C-alpha cells in the first residue's frame, strides 16, 4: 500500500517549502537571531503549508544544534518530528474542529504548565483555530498572554478574522498565500520525475488549474492521475476524463463557432456536452477560462513567452487567431455573459437551458443595447466594412477609370464565371491604358449594413442553382462518396492548422493572408472564406492564392473543395461558379498575374522585399491597389 503523495513529499525544512518565502525567510532569520516569539498565527488558504510550517518550526526549535533555521535531521528530535516520523510528546497537535470547546481549552491550560519530557520547548499546534469557541479562547487568553518560558503556541487557520481579537493581538501574524502557477508546476514535475511515470506534457497544466494554487490539492489530484496510468503512461484524454475537464477540441469548436457566428455549431457543441454526460456548469466554467486566456492573449500577444499562459506553441497560435477573430470587445462581452450565466446556474434545475441562453446572447449582440453589445457590433462593422468603398468592389465615378481594372481576357482570370480558352491576341497583350475604354456601371450606393442574423452568413446566403451548363454537368458527375462528404465548417476549423502548414510550404504570402481569414461555412464542395475587408477578399480571390489553398486542402485533409471569398460578417452574395470548376484548360502557374509579369517567377521561399518609401506616381498606384482593390496592368509612357 503506497503512501499518499501529499504525505510522501511533505516538506521537512523551510528550504523545501515552496512558494512561501515571504514567511519562511523572516522565520529563519528570527531563528538565527534567537528572537522567537511565544505565539504565532499562520493564516491562509487550505493546502498552502501552514501546518507543515508549524511542524518545521517545532523541529527547528528542538533540534540538538538549535534553535536553528536548518535542522540537522539526524538527532532524536529531528527524526521524531520528520514528515513521516513517529512524533514527539513535547509537540502536541490539536484539531480545533473537534476540540474547540471550553473544556478542551481548560484541559490544555492545565497540562501546559508541565515541563517538556525530552525537548527544549513544548509546542502546541492548534489547527483550524477559528473553530475554537469564544469561551475556549477566553480560557486560553491568560496562558497565551503570559506562557511559561518553555511554551510556544502556533495557531493555524483559514479564517483569521474569526479568531478572537484579544488572541490575535498577542501573536505574530504570518499570512500564507496560494502557490504561484509556475512554482506549483515545477513542484509537480519534480514529483513526477521522482515517481518515474510517463506523463503527457499537457497533463500538468490541467492538474495545476484544478489545484487552484493549493500544493496539497495539486499533489492529491496528481496522485489520482498517476494511479490511472496505463502502459503508455498518463495521456491528456484520460486525465481530462478523470478530472471532468472539457476537451480542448470541443472548446476550440465552440470558440471558432462564436467567431464565425455559426449557431448550428455552437448548439451542436452544447448537445454533445450533454450527450457525453459533462456538467453544463463545468463546461461554462471551462469556456469562461478559455475566454480569459483569449483576453490575456489579445492584450499581450507574447503572453506565452512571458509565462502568463501555460499552453503548447500550437495551441497558442490557434488561440491567437481566435482572439483576433472575436475582437477585444467581443471577447470582453462573451466573458461577461458567461460569468453572469455561471452565477445564474447556481442552484438552478435547468442548467442546460441557461447555458443555451448564454450562447444565444453571445451569438446575437443586436438583441441587447448595453455598452458591451454596442461596442461588439461597432467592432464587427469596423472590421468588415470600408464605408468609402462599396462591397461589390466597383470604383466610384469620382476616381479616374482604367488605371485599376480587371485583368484582360485571355490572361487566365475568370470573366463572368467563365474562362476564355483562346490565347490573347497581340492587341490584347498591350497595356490596358491603350485599349478601348470599357463602359462602367454606376457605383452602388453606400448604405449602412444591416446587422447579421443569428447564425452568421448561413441564413443570409441564398441557395442559387448553377446556371452554367458546365457547372451543372460537373455537379451531376460528382460522386456521392467524394472525400468532402460529411465535412463541415467545425471539422475543417479543427484541421485548419494542418491546412495552414501545407499552405506555408507552397506560398508564404498566401499563408500570411490566411492568418487574418476564417472559415465561414462549407456547403457541399464550396468552402467560403471570410476576410476582414473587401480589398483583402478580392486580392485573395483574383490571384493564385485560390489554387494554392485548394492544393493544401487536398494534401492536408484529402478534401477537394472550391473556394469563395467574402467579407466576414457581411451578407454573402449568391455563390458564383468557382474558378477551378469553370470550363476551359486548367490554370497555369502564372494565373492571376498581369501580362509581362510571367518573366519573373515568384519564389515561395524568398524573403519579403524590403520596405521602401514611395513617392509620386508609385505612391498613387499603391494607394489604388490597397484602398480601391484595383490592379495595375500597365502604364502609359511619355
C-alpha positions in Angstrom: 0.0 0.0 0.0 1.6 3.3 -1.2 1.7 6.5 0.8 -0.3 9.4 -0.4 1.8 11.9 -2.4 1.0 14.9 -0.2 2.3 12.9 2.8 5.2 11.3 1.0 6.5 14.7 -0.3 5.6 16.8 2.7 8.4 19.4 3.3 10.7 18.8 6.3 12.7 22.0 6.2 11.9 25.6 5.4 14.1 25.3 2.3 11.8 22.5 1.0 8.6 24.7 1.5 7.9 26.3 -1.9 6.0 29.5 -2.7 6.0 30.9 0.9 9.4 32.6 1.0 7.8 35.8 2.4 7.0 33.8 5.6 9.8 31.3 5.8 12.6 33.9 5.3 11.7 36.0 8.3 11.1 32.9 10.4 14.6 31.6 9.5 16.2 35.0 10.4 14.4 35.1 13.7 15.8 31.6 14.5 19.3 32.8 13.6 18.9 35.9 15.8 17.3 34.0 18.7 14.2 36.2 18.7 11.4 33.6 18.7 8.0 34.8 19.7 5.9 32.8 22.1 2.8 32.7 19.9 2.3 32.7 16.1 -0.8 32.9 13.9 -0.4 31.2 10.5 -3.3 32.1 8.2 -4.0 31.4 4.5 -5.9 29.1 2.1 -6.0 25.4 2.6 -3.1 23.3 1.5 -0.6 26.2 1.3 1.8 24.9 4.1 0.5 26.4 7.4 0.6 23.2 9.5 3.8 22.0 7.7 5.5 25.3 8.6 4.4 24.8 12.3 5.9 21.4 12.4 9.2 22.7 10.8 9.3 25.5 13.4 8.9 23.0 16.2 11.6 20.8 14.6 14.0 23.8 14.3 13.3 24.8 18.0 14.0 21.4 19.4 17.0 20.3 17.3 20.1 19.4 19.3 22.0 22.0 17.3 19.2 24.6 17.7 17.4 26.7 17.7 18.5 26.7 14.1 16.9 27.6 10.7 18.3 24.3 9.3 17.5 21.2 11.4 20.2 18.6 11.3 17.7 15.8 10.5 19.7 13.1 12.4 19.1 13.9 16.1 16.3 12.1 18.0 14.1 15.2 18.0 14.6 15.8 14.2 13.8 12.1 13.4 10.7 12.1 15.6 9.4 15.3 14.1 10.2 14.4 10.5 7.3 14.5 8.0 6.7 10.7 8.4 8.2 10.4 11.9 6.5 8.9 15.0 6.0 12.3 16.6 7.1 13.7 20.0 5.4 14.0 23.3 6.5 17.6 23.5 4.9 18.7 20.3 1.1 18.4 20.5 -1.2 18.9 17.6 -4.9 19.7 18.4 -7.7 19.8 15.8 -9.9 22.6 17.0 -12.7 21.5 14.7 -13.4 18.7 17.2 -11.6 20.0 20.3 -12.6 23.6 20.4 -14.9 23.7 23.4 -14.2 25.4 26.8 -13.5 22.1 28.5 -10.8 21.2 25.9 -9.2 24.6 26.4 -9.2 24.2 30.2 -7.6 20.7 29.9 -4.9 22.2 27.6 -4.3 25.0 30.0 -3.8 22.6 32.9 -1.3 20.4 31.0 0.6 23.3 29.5 2.4 24.1 32.8 4.3 20.7 32.9 7.8 20.9 31.6 8.9 19.2 28.4 9.7 15.5 28.6 12.8 15.3 26.4 12.9 18.6 24.3 13.9 22.2 24.8 10.4 23.6 24.1 6.8 22.3 24.5 4.9 23.4 21.3 1.2 23.4 20.9 -0.1 23.5 17.2 -3.8 24.3 17.1 -5.2 23.6 13.6 -8.4 25.2 12.4 -8.1 27.7 15.2 -11.1 29.7 14.1 -13.3 26.7 15.3 -12.3 27.4 18.9 -15.3 28.8 20.7 -15.3 32.2 22.3 -15.3 30.7 25.8 -12.4 28.4 24.8 -10.4 31.4 23.6 -11.1 33.2 26.8 -9.9 30.2 28.8 -6.6 30.3 26.9 -6.2 34.1 27.0 -4.1 34.3 30.1 -1.9 31.4 29.1 -1.3 32.8 25.6 -0.6 36.2 27.1 1.9 35.0 29.8 3.1 31.5 29.0 5.9 29.6 30.7 9.4 30.1 29.3 9.4 26.7 27.6 5.9 27.0 26.0 5.2 28.0 22.4 1.9 28.3 20.5 1.2 28.1 16.8 -2.4 28.8 15.6 -3.2 27.8 12.1 -6.4 28.9 10.4 -8.0 29.7 7.1 -10.2 32.4 8.6 -8.1 34.7 10.8 -10.9 37.2 11.3 -12.8 34.6 13.3 -10.0 34.3 15.9 -10.7 36.3 19.0 -9.2 39.8 18.7 -7.5 39.6 22.1 -5.8 36.4 21.0 -4.7 37.8 17.6 -3.2 40.8 19.3 -0.9 38.6 21.3 0.5 36.7 18.3 2.8 37.3 15.4 0.6 37.1 12.3 2.1 35.5 9.2 -0.2 35.3 6.2 0.4 32.5 3.8 -0.9 32.7 0.2 -1.7 30.4 -2.7 1.2 28.9 -4.6 2.2 30.6 -7.9 1.3 28.6 -11.0 4.9 28.3 -12.2 6.2 27.1 -8.8 3.4 24.6 -8.4 4.1 23.2 -11.9 7.8 22.8 -11.0 6.8 21.0 -7.8 4.5 18.6 -9.6 7.1 18.0 -12.3 9.7 17.1 -9.7 7.3 14.6 -8.1 6.5 13.0 -11.5 10.2 12.6 -12.2 10.8 11.0 -8.8 7.9 8.7 -9.3 9.2 7.6 -12.8 5.8 7.6 -14.6 5.5 8.9 -18.1 3.0 11.8 -18.2 2.0 13.8 -21.2 3.3 17.3 -21.1 -0.2 18.8 -21.4 -1.5 16.9 -18.3 0.3 19.0 -15.7 -1.4 22.3 -16.7 -4.8 20.5 -16.2 -3.7 19.4 -12.7 -2.3 22.9 -11.8 -5.6 24.6 -12.9 -7.6 22.1 -10.9 -5.4 22.6 -7.8 -6.1 26.4 -7.9 -2.9 27.3 -6.1 -3.1 24.6 -3.3 0.0 22.5 -3.2 -1.7 19.8 -1.2 -4.7 19.7 -3.6 -2.3 19.5 -6.5 -0.4 16.5 -5.0 -3.7 14.8 -4.3 -5.0 15.3 -7.8 -1.7 14.2 -9.3 -1.8 11.1 -7.1 -5.2 10.3 -8.6 -4.0 10.9 -12.1 -0.8 8.8 -11.7 -2.9 5.9 -10.2 -4.8 5.7 -13.5 -1.6 5.5 -15.7 -1.7 2.7 -18.3 1.1 1.0 -20.3 1.8 4.3 -22.1 1.7 6.4 -19.0 -0.9 9.2 -18.5 -2.5 10.7 -21.6 -4.3 14.0 -21.8 -7.5 12.3 -22.8 -7.5 10.0 -19.8 -6.6 12.9 -17.4 -9.3 15.2 -18.8 -11.9 12.5 -18.5 -10.9 11.7 -14.9 -10.9 15.4 -13.9 -14.1 16.2 -15.8 -12.4 18.8 -17.9 -13.9 19.8 -21.2 -11.6 18.6 -24.1 -9.6 21.3 -25.9 -11.1 20.2 -29.2 -14.6 20.9 -28.0 -13.6 24.3 -26.6 -11.9 25.2 -29.9 -15.1 24.2 -31.8 -17.2 26.5 -29.6 -14.9 29.5 -29.8 -14.4 29.1 -33.5 -18.2 28.9 -33.9 -18.6 32.1 -31.9 -16.1 33.8 -34.0 -17.9 32.7 -37.2 -21.3 33.2 -35.7 -22.2 29.7 -36.6 -25.2 29.0 -34.4 -25.6 25.4 -35.6 -22.0 24.5 -34.5 -22.5 26.2 -31.1 -25.7 24.5 -30.2 -24.3 21.2 -31.6 -21.4 21.5 -29.2 -23.8 22.1 -26.3 -25.8 19.0 -27.3 -22.5 17.0 -27.5 -21.6 18.2 -24.0 -24.9 16.8 -22.7 -24.6 13.5 -24.6 -21.2 12.9 -23.1 -22.5 13.5 -19.6 -20.5 16.6 -18.9 -21.8 19.1 -16.3 -23.1 22.2 -18.1 -21.7 24.3 -15.2 -18.3 22.9 -15.6 -18.5 23.4 -19.4 -19.5 27.0 -18.9 -16.6 27.5 -16.5 -14.1 26.0 -18.9 -15.4 28.2 -21.7 -15.0 31.2 -19.4 -11.4 30.2 -18.6 -10.7 29.9 -22.3 -12.2 33.3 -22.9 -10.0 34.7 -20.1 -6.9 33.2 -21.8 -8.0 34.8 -25.1 -8.5 38.2 -23.4 -4.9 38.0 -22.0 -3.6 36.9 -25.4 -5.4 39.7 -27.1 -3.9 42.3 -24.7 -0.4 40.6 -24.5 0.3 38.8 -27.8 3.5 37.3 -26.4 1.8 36.1 -23.2 3.1 32.6 -23.8 6.8 33.7 -23.8 6.2 35.9 -20.7 4.7 32.9 -18.8 1.2 34.4 -18.5 -0.3 31.4 -20.3 0.9 27.8 -19.9 0.0 26.3 -23.3 1.8 24.5 -26.1 3.0 26.6 -29.0 0.4 25.2 -31.5 -2.4 25.9 -29.0 -1.1 29.5 -28.5 -1.1 30.0 -32.3 -4.7 28.7 -32.6 -5.8 30.8 -29.7 -4.2 33.9 -31.2 -6.3 33.6 -34.3 -9.4 33.0 -32.2 -8.7 36.2 -30.2 -8.2 38.2 -33.5 -11.5 36.9 -34.9 -13.6 37.6 -31.8 -12.0 41.0 -31.2 -11.4 42.9 -28.0 -15.0 44.0 -27.4 -16.4 40.6 -28.4 -14.1 38.7 -26.0 -15.0 41.0 -23.1 -18.7 40.8 -23.8 -18.6 37.0 -24.1 -16.7 36.6 -20.9 -19.1 38.9 -19.1 -22.1 36.9 -20.3 -20.6 33.5 -19.3 -19.7 34.9 -15.9 -23.3 36.1 -15.4 -24.5 32.8 -16.6 -22.4 30.8 -14.1 -23.9 32.9 -11.3 -27.4 32.2 -12.6 -26.6 28.5 -12.8 -26.0 28.1 -9.1 -28.8 26.0 -7.7 -30.9 26.0 -10.9 -32.8 22.9 -12.0 -32.2 23.6 -15.7 -28.5 24.4 -16.3 -28.6 23.4 -19.9 -31.4 25.9 -20.7 -29.4 28.7 -19.1 -26.2 27.6 -21.0 -28.1 27.7 -24.3 -29.5 31.1 -23.5 -26.0 32.4 -22.7 -24.7 31.1 -26.0 -27.6 32.7 -27.8 -26.8 36.1 -26.2 -23.2 35.7 -27.3 -24.2 35.0 -30.9 -26.6 37.9 -31.2 -25.3 41.2 -29.8 -28.1 43.0 -31.6 -30.6 41.6 -29.1 -29.1 43.8 -26.3 -28.5 47.5 -26.0 -25.9 47.6 -23.3 -22.4 49.1 -23.8 -20.7 45.8 -24.4 -23.2 44.7 -27.1 -22.9 48.1 -28.9 -19.1 48.0 -28.8 -19.2 44.5 -30.2 -21.4 45.5 -33.1 -19.3 48.6 -33.8 -16.1 46.5 -33.8 -17.6 44.0 -36.3 -18.7 46.8 -38.6 -15.3 48.5 -38.5 -13.6 45.2 -39.3 -15.8 44.1 -42.2 -16.7 47.4 -43.9 -14.8 50.2 -45.5 -17.6 52.8 -45.9 -15.9 54.6 -48.7 -15.6 51.5 -50.9 -18.7 49.6 -52.0 -18.6 45.9 -51.1 -19.1 45.0 -54.8 -15.5 46.3 -55.5 -16.7 48.9 -58.1 -14.6 52.0 -58.2 -16.6 55.3 -57.6 -17.1 57.5 -60.6 -15.1 60.3 -59.0 -11.9 58.3 -59.4 -10.1 58.0 -62.8 -11.1 54.9 -64.6 -9.0 52.3 -66.4 -5.9 52.7 -64.2 -7.0 49.9 -62.0 -9.3 47.4 -63.6 -9.8 43.7 -64.2 -7.2 41.6 -66.0 -7.7 41.4 -69.8 -9.4 38.4 -71.3 -7.1 35.6 -72.1 -4.8 36.2 -69.0 -6.4 33.3 -67.2 -8.6 35.3 -64.9 -12.3 34.4 -64.9 -14.8 36.7 -66.5 -18.5 36.2 -65.5 -17.7 32.7 -64.2 -16.1 31.5 -67.5 -12.5 31.3 -68.7 -11.6 32.3 -72.2 -9.8 29.4 -73.7 -8.4 31.5 -76.6 -4.8 32.8 -76.3 -4.5 36.6 -76.0 -4.1 38.5 -79.3 -1.3 40.9 -80.0 -3.5 43.9 -79.4 -4.9 42.4 -76.2 -1.4 42.0 -74.7 -0.8 45.7 -74.9 -1.2 47.8 -71.7 -4.7 48.3 -70.7 -4.5 52.1 -70.9 -4.1 51.8 -74.7 -7.1 49.7 -75.2 -10.6 50.9 -75.9 -12.2 52.0 -72.6 -15.0 49.8 -71.4 -18.2 51.3 -70.1 -18.6 51.1 -66.4 -21.8 50.6 -64.5 -22.7 53.4 -61.9 -21.3 52.6 -58.5 -23.7 51.0 -55.9 -24.9 53.5 -53.3 -23.1 53.3 -50.0 -25.6 52.2 -47.3 -25.1 51.3 -43.7 -25.1 47.5 -43.4 -27.8 45.7 -41.5 -27.0 43.5 -38.5 -26.2 39.9 -39.5 -28.9 37.5 -38.4 -28.4 34.8 -35.7 -26.2 32.0 -37.1 -24.0 34.2 -39.2 -23.9 34.1 -43.0 -25.6 30.7 -43.4 -29.0 32.1 -43.0 -28.3 35.1 -45.2 -26.7 33.4 -48.2 -29.4 32.4 -50.8 -29.1 29.0 -52.4 -28.9 29.6 -56.1 -28.9 26.8 -58.7 -26.0 26.9 -61.1 -26.8 28.5 -64.4 -23.7 27.5 -66.3 -24.1 24.3 -68.3 -20.6 23.1 -67.4 -21.2 23.7 -63.7 -24.4 21.7 -63.9 -22.6 18.8 -65.6 -19.8 18.9 -63.1 -22.2 18.8 -60.2 -24.1 15.9 -61.7 -21.0 13.9 -62.3 -19.6 14.4 -58.8 -19.7 11.1 -56.9 -21.7 11.0 -53.7 -18.8 9.4 -51.8 -16.4 12.2 -52.5 -13.7 12.9 -49.9 -15.7 16.1 -48.9 -18.8 14.1 -47.9 -19.6 14.9 -44.2 -17.1 17.7 -44.0 -18.5 20.7 -42.2 -17.1 24.1 -41.0 -16.4 22.8 -37.5 -14.4 19.8 -38.7 -12.4 22.0 -41.1 -11.7 24.5 -38.3 -10.2 21.7 -36.2 -7.8 20.7 -39.0 -7.1 24.3 -40.1 -3.6 24.3 -38.6 -2.6 21.4 -40.8 -4.0 23.2 -43.8 -2.1 26.4 -43.0 1.1 24.4 -42.6 0.6 22.9 -46.1 -0.1 26.4 -47.5 3.1 27.8 -45.9 5.2 25.2 -47.7 3.8 26.3 -51.0 3.5 30.1 -50.8 4.3 32.2 -47.8 2.3 35.2 -49.0 -0.8 33.1 -49.2 -0.2 31.8 -45.7 0.2 35.3 -44.4 -3.1 36.4 -45.9 -4.9 33.4 -44.5 -3.8 34.2 -40.9 -6.4 37.0 -40.9 -9.2 34.9 -42.6 -11.6 32.5 -41.1 -13.7 29.5 -42.3 -17.3 30.7 -42.5 -19.1 27.6 -43.8 -18.8 24.6 -46.1 -21.7 23.7 -48.4 -21.1 20.6 -50.4 -17.9 21.2 -52.3 -17.9 25.0 -51.7 -15.7 26.5 -49.0 -16.5 30.1 -48.1 -13.6 32.1 -46.5 -14.2 35.3 -44.7 -11.8 38.3 -44.8 -11.8 41.5 -42.8 -12.1 43.9 -45.7 -13.4 43.7 -49.3 -9.9 44.6 -50.6 -8.3 41.5 -48.9 -11.1 39.3 -50.2 -10.8 40.5 -53.7 -7.0 40.3 -53.7 -7.1 36.7 -52.5 -9.7 35.7 -55.0 -8.1 37.3 -58.0 -4.7 35.5 -57.7 -3.0 32.1 -57.5 -3.9 32.0 -53.8 -7.1 30.1 -54.5 -5.3 27.3 -56.3 -2.6 27.2 -53.5 -5.3 26.8 -50.9 -7.1 24.1 -52.9 -3.9 22.1 -53.2 -3.2 22.5 -49.5 -6.7 21.3 -48.6 -6.2 18.2 -50.8 -2.8 17.4 -49.2 -3.8 18.1 -45.5 -7.2 16.6 -45.2 -7.9 15.0 -48.6 -10.7 17.4 -49.5 -11.4 18.6 -53.0 -13.1 21.9 -52.3 -13.8 25.0 -54.4 -13.1 28.3 -52.6 -15.1 31.5 -52.5 -14.0 34.7 -50.7 -16.4 37.1 -48.9 -16.2 39.8 -46.2 -16.6 38.2 -42.8 -19.9 39.2 -41.2 -21.3 40.7 -44.4 -24.3 39.2 -46.2 -22.9 36.6 -48.5 -23.6 37.0 -52.2 -25.1 34.2 -54.3 -22.4 31.6 -54.8 -20.7 32.1 -58.1 -19.2 29.4 -60.3 -15.7 28.7 -58.8 -12.6 29.4 -60.8 -11.4 25.9 -60.5 -14.6 24.4 -61.8 -15.1 26.7 -64.8 -14.9 25.3 -68.4 -11.5 25.5 -70.1 -8.0 24.4 -69.6 -6.6 24.1 -66.0 -5.0 27.1 -64.5 -1.3 27.7 -65.3 1.5 28.6 -63.0 1.1 32.3 -64.0 -2.6 32.6 -63.5 -3.6 35.8 -61.7 -0.6 37.8 -62.8 -0.7 40.8 -65.2 0.9 40.5 -68.7 4.6 41.0 -68.5 5.0 39.5 -65.0 5.5 36.0 -66.2 9.2 36.5 -66.9 9.9 36.9 -63.1 8.7 33.8 -61.3 7.9 34.2 -57.6 10.0 32.2 -55.2 7.7 30.9 -52.5 10.6 30.7 -50.0 12.1 34.1 -50.8 12.1 36.6 -48.0 9.8 39.6 -48.3 11.0 42.6 -50.2 12.4 45.4 -48.0 10.0 48.3 -47.5 10.9 51.5 -49.4 9.5 55.0 -49.4 7.0 55.5 -52.2 6.7 58.9 -53.8 4.8 60.5 -56.7 3.2 58.0 -59.2 4.3 54.9 -57.2 2.5 56.2 -54.1 -0.6 56.8 -56.1 -0.6 53.4 -57.7 0.0 51.7 -54.3 -3.0 53.7 -52.9 -5.2 52.5 -55.7 -4.2 48.8 -55.1 -4.6 48.9 -51.3 -7.6 51.2 -50.9 -9.7 50.6 -54.1 -8.8 46.9 -54.7 -7.5 47.6 -58.2 -4.6 46.0 -60.1 -2.2 47.9 -62.2 -1.9 46.1 -65.6 0.2 48.7 -67.4 1.3 52.3 -67.5 1.5 54.8 -70.5 4.9 56.0 -71.3 5.7 59.6 -72.1 
